Amino acid sequence: MKVEFTDHFIKVFKKRFGKGGKTAKAFEDRLKLFSVNTSSKLLNDHKLKGDKLGLRAFSVAGDVRVVYYIKKGTAYLLDIGSHNQVY
């Protein structure tokens, strides 16, 4: 699946994980998996509810989630962070 990063995603990724480390590496690994197999059990991909209705999320590591939506075969990544940061 094709993946696009929104401006907001890039901004918060740099702010929260910009210095690299384990989480940035885990994100790279999960993004590769996501682009090949969005239904992998490792991603724990799920639909969101409430004010996030129509969006989806997948797990990166521990409490870190990526919020995204799919339009015309492209996944647009919107946000990344802990459960409290993105929901």
WOPEHU-V57497 format. One record per pair of residues at least 24 apart in sequence whose ideal C-beta (glycine too) atoms are under 10 Angstrom apart, sorted by the first residue. I is the first residue (numbers start at 1). J is the second residue. Records with the same first field share a line. If there is no record, write none. Layout:
I=J / J
//
This chain:
1=34 / 35 / 36 / 37 / 38 / 70 / 73 / 74 / 75
2=35 / 70 / 72 / 73 / 74 / 75 / 76
3=31 / 32 / 34 / 35 / 68 / 70 / 74 / 75 / 76 / 77
4=68 / 71 / 74 / 75 / 76 / 77
5=31 / 68 / 75 / 76 / 77 / 78 / 80
6=68 / 69 / 76 / 77 / 78 / 79
8=67 / 77 / 78 / 79 / 80
9=66 / 67 / 68 / 76 / 77 / 78 / 79 / 80
10=77 / 80
11=79
12=78 / 79 / 80 / 81 / 85 / 86
13=66 / 77 / 79 / 80 / 81
15=81
16=64 / 79 / 80 / 81 / 82 / 85
17=60 / 64 / 80 / 81
22=61 / 62
23=60 / 61 / 62 / 64 / 80 / 81
24=60
25=60 / 61
26=59 / 60 / 61 / 62 / 64
27=60 / 61 / 64 / 66 / 77 / 80
28=60
29=60 / 61
30=58 / 59 / 60 / 61 / 64 / 66
31=58 / 60 / 66 / 75 / 77
33=58
34=58 / 60 / 66 / 68 / 75 / 77
35=75
38=68 / 70 / 75
48=86 / 87
49=87
50=87
51=87
52=78 / 79 / 86 / 87
55=79 / 86
57=83 / 86 / 87
59=83
//
